[in-house]
């Protein structure tokens, strides 16, 4: 593997690790507090995490940390398609390692129950925080991923103001979490969903398909919309 690709993949692995540790960790550890940090706290944790890793690793890898983002950027021609497999594998590795770290921390408290906690896994139906059905959760994840990836594309456009990309993306990630947490605990990121599902197993693995299909579909729709509506403005 080319040295530059190794460096980029390492940045994606570490950045995804930090993002999942901060975001999913806030769900699992924050819920253990007597008052809990609530959806606002979780949304801010995800948003602040992506701001931090975006500024830290953006110059190296482009700061994707999400297979749906990587695939969308490749389809949009922003990155070479050859980077997609290495990036996605690195993102999955980072998310899985972070989830194991969260489990190690959470299980240090007496009485911790993996199945009862859910370890921040995403779900629908009986495993939706508010009992939303499959189709509502599928639609929510498509729409929220659409919004998120649309902002990623805009924030990374060559004409966009320089230096503000991670901030805009982080604010948007916090926003979509505030909407999506009652429905699915919010994914918009297949890697983030895969880590907890692998450890929780059972229902979480059976429902994981939705949190791959919907974010990627939403990302591809955002790519098409950006090309047709935003980027290709008619000249006057």
C-alpha positions as CSV (number, residue, x, y, z in Angstrom):
1,X,0.0,0.0,0.0
2,X,1.3,3.4,-0.9
3,X,2.7,5.4,2.1
4,X,0.3,8.3,1.6
5,X,-2.7,6.0,1.6
6,X,-1.4,4.4,4.8
7,X,-1.2,7.9,6.4
8,X,-4.6,8.8,5.2
9,X,-6.2,5.6,6.4
10,X,-4.5,6.0,9.8
11,X,-6.0,9.4,10.1
12,X,-9.4,8.0,9.2
13,X,-9.0,5.3,11.8
14,X,-7.9,7.6,14.6
15,X,-10.5,10.3,13.7
16,X,-13.3,7.8,13.7
17,X,-12.1,6.3,17.0
18,X,-12.3,9.8,18.6
19,X,-15.7,10.6,17.1
20,X,-17.3,7.3,18.2
21,X,-15.6,7.5,21.6
22,X,-16.9,11.0,22.2
23,X,-20.4,10.5,20.6
24,X,-21.4,7.0,21.6
25,X,-19.5,7.3,24.8
26,X,-21.7,10.2,25.7
27,X,-24.8,8.0,25.2
28,X,-23.5,5.1,27.3
29,X,-21.5,6.9,30.1
30,X,-23.8,10.0,30.1
31,X,-26.9,7.7,30.7
32,X,-25.2,6.4,33.8
33,X,-25.4,9.8,35.4
34,X,-28.3,10.3,37.8
35,X,-29.8,13.0,35.6
36,X,-28.4,11.8,32.3
37,X,-27.1,14.3,29.7
38,X,-30.1,14.1,27.4
39,X,-30.4,14.4,23.6
40,X,-28.9,17.9,23.7
41,X,-25.8,16.7,25.5
42,X,-25.4,13.7,23.1
43,X,-25.9,15.9,20.0
44,X,-23.3,18.4,21.3
45,X,-20.9,15.5,22.0
46,X,-21.1,14.2,18.4
47,X,-20.9,17.7,17.0
48,X,-17.9,18.8,19.1
49,X,-16.2,15.5,18.4
50,X,-16.4,16.0,14.6
51,X,-15.3,19.6,14.9
52,X,-12.2,18.4,16.9
53,X,-11.2,15.6,14.5
54,X,-12.1,17.6,11.4
55,X,-9.6,20.3,12.3
56,X,-7.1,17.8,13.4
57,X,-7.2,15.3,10.6
58,X,-8.8,17.2,7.7
59,X,-5.5,18.2,6.2
60,X,-4.4,14.6,6.1
61,X,-7.4,12.6,4.9
62,X,-10.2,15.0,4.3
63,X,-11.9,14.1,7.6
64,X,-14.6,11.7,6.4
65,X,-14.9,9.3,9.4
66,X,-18.1,7.9,7.8
67,X,-18.5,5.4,4.9
68,X,-21.6,7.3,3.6
69,X,-19.5,10.5,3.3
70,X,-16.6,8.7,1.6
71,X,-18.9,7.0,-0.9
72,X,-20.7,10.3,-1.7
73,X,-17.5,12.2,-2.2
74,X,-16.2,9.5,-4.5
75,X,-19.4,9.6,-6.6
76,X,-19.1,13.4,-6.7
77,X,-15.6,13.1,-8.0
78,X,-14.1,14.8,-5.0
79,X,-11.8,11.8,-4.2
80,X,-10.4,8.9,-6.2
81,X,-12.6,5.8,-6.1
82,X,-9.5,3.8,-5.2
83,X,-9.5,5.4,-1.7
84,X,-13.0,4.1,-0.8
85,X,-12.1,0.5,0.4
86,X,-9.1,1.6,2.5
87,X,-11.1,4.5,4.0
88,X,-14.2,2.4,4.9
89,X,-12.1,-0.4,6.4
90,X,-10.2,2.2,8.5
91,X,-13.4,3.9,9.6
92,X,-14.9,0.5,10.6
93,X,-11.7,-0.4,12.6
94,X,-11.8,2.9,14.4
95,X,-15.4,2.6,15.3
96,X,-15.1,-1.0,16.5
97,X,-12.0,-0.1,18.7
98,X,-13.8,2.9,20.2
99,X,-16.8,0.8,21.0
100,X,-14.7,-1.8,22.8
101,X,-13.1,1.0,24.7
102,X,-16.5,2.3,25.7
103,X,-17.6,-1.1,26.8
104,X,-14.5,-1.5,28.9
105,X,-15.2,1.8,30.6
106,X,-18.9,1.2,31.1
107,X,-18.5,-2.3,32.5
108,X,-16.3,-0.9,35.2
109,X,-19.4,0.2,37.0
110,X,-21.1,-2.4,39.2
111,X,-24.4,-3.7,37.8
112,X,-23.7,-2.7,34.2
113,X,-25.8,-4.7,31.8
114,X,-24.7,-4.8,28.2
115,X,-28.1,-5.8,26.8
116,X,-30.0,-3.3,29.0
117,X,-27.7,-0.4,28.0
118,X,-27.7,-1.3,24.3
119,X,-24.2,0.3,24.1
120,X,-25.6,3.2,22.0
121,X,-26.7,0.8,19.2
122,X,-29.1,2.1,16.7
123,X,-32.5,0.5,16.3
124,X,-36.0,0.6,15.0
125,X,-39.4,-0.8,16.0
126,X,-39.1,-2.2,19.5
127,X,-35.6,-0.9,19.7
128,X,-36.4,2.7,18.7
129,X,-36.1,5.0,21.8
130,X,-39.7,6.1,21.2
131,X,-41.0,3.0,19.4
132,X,-40.9,4.4,15.8
133,X,-41.5,1.7,13.1
134,X,-39.2,0.5,10.4
135,X,-40.4,2.8,7.6
136,X,-40.3,6.0,9.7
137,X,-36.8,5.2,10.9
138,X,-35.6,4.4,7.4
139,X,-37.0,7.6,6.1
140,X,-35.5,9.6,9.0
141,X,-32.0,8.2,8.4
142,X,-32.2,8.9,4.6
143,X,-33.4,12.5,5.2
144,X,-30.9,13.2,8.0
145,X,-28.0,11.7,6.0
146,X,-29.1,13.7,3.0
147,X,-28.9,16.9,5.1
148,X,-25.6,16.0,6.7
149,X,-23.8,15.0,3.4
150,X,-25.3,18.0,1.6
151,X,-23.6,20.2,4.2
152,X,-20.3,18.2,3.9
153,X,-20.3,18.8,0.2
154,X,-21.0,22.5,0.5
155,X,-18.5,23.0,3.3
156,X,-15.8,21.4,1.3
157,X,-16.6,23.1,-2.0
158,X,-13.6,25.1,-3.4
159,X,-15.8,28.2,-3.3
160,X,-16.7,27.8,0.4
161,X,-15.1,30.1,3.0
162,X,-11.8,28.6,4.1
163,X,-11.4,27.2,7.6
164,X,-15.0,26.9,8.6
165,X,-15.8,23.4,7.2
166,X,-15.4,21.4,10.4
167,X,-17.5,23.9,12.3
168,X,-20.4,23.8,9.8
169,X,-20.3,20.0,9.7
170,X,-20.1,19.7,13.5
171,X,-23.1,22.0,14.0
172,X,-25.1,20.0,11.4
173,X,-24.2,16.7,13.0
174,X,-25.4,18.0,16.3
175,X,-28.7,19.2,14.7
176,X,-29.4,15.9,13.0
177,X,-28.9,14.1,16.3
178,X,-31.4,16.3,18.0
179,X,-34.0,15.2,15.4
180,X,-33.0,11.6,15.1
181,X,-32.3,10.5,18.6
182,X,-35.9,9.8,19.5
183,X,-36.3,7.7,16.3
184,X,-33.1,5.6,16.0
185,X,-30.6,7.1,18.5
186,X,-29.3,8.6,15.2
187,X,-26.8,6.9,12.9
188,X,-26.1,8.8,9.6
189,X,-22.9,6.8,9.8
190,X,-22.6,3.1,9.1
191,X,-19.3,2.8,10.9
192,X,-20.7,4.4,14.1
193,X,-23.6,1.9,13.9
194,X,-21.5,-1.2,13.2
195,X,-19.3,-0.9,16.3
196,X,-22.1,-1.2,18.9
197,X,-24.0,-3.8,16.8
198,X,-21.0,-6.1,16.7
199,X,-20.7,-6.1,20.5
200,X,-24.4,-6.1,21.4
201,X,-25.2,-8.8,18.8
202,X,-28.7,-10.2,18.4
203,X,-31.3,-7.6,17.5
204,X,-28.6,-4.9,16.9
205,X,-26.9,-7.0,14.2
206,X,-30.2,-8.0,12.6
207,X,-31.2,-4.3,12.3
208,X,-27.8,-3.1,11.2
209,X,-28.8,-3.3,7.5
210,X,-31.0,-0.1,7.8
211,X,-28.0,1.9,9.1
212,X,-25.9,1.0,6.1
213,X,-28.6,1.3,3.4
214,X,-30.2,4.6,4.6
215,X,-27.1,6.7,5.2
216,X,-25.6,5.6,1.9
217,X,-28.8,6.3,0.1
218,X,-29.2,9.7,1.7
219,X,-25.6,10.5,0.8
220,X,-26.1,9.6,-2.8
221,X,-29.2,11.7,-3.0
222,X,-27.3,14.6,-1.5
223,X,-24.6,14.2,-4.2
224,X,-27.2,14.3,-6.9
225,X,-29.0,17.3,-5.4
226,X,-25.8,19.2,-4.9
227,X,-24.7,18.7,-8.5
228,X,-28.1,19.6,-10.0
229,X,-29.4,22.3,-7.7
230,X,-26.6,24.0,-5.8
231,X,-23.4,23.6,-7.7
232,X,-24.8,23.9,-11.2
233,X,-26.3,27.4,-10.9
234,X,-27.4,28.9,-14.2
235,X,-25.2,31.7,-15.4
236,X,-26.8,35.2,-15.7
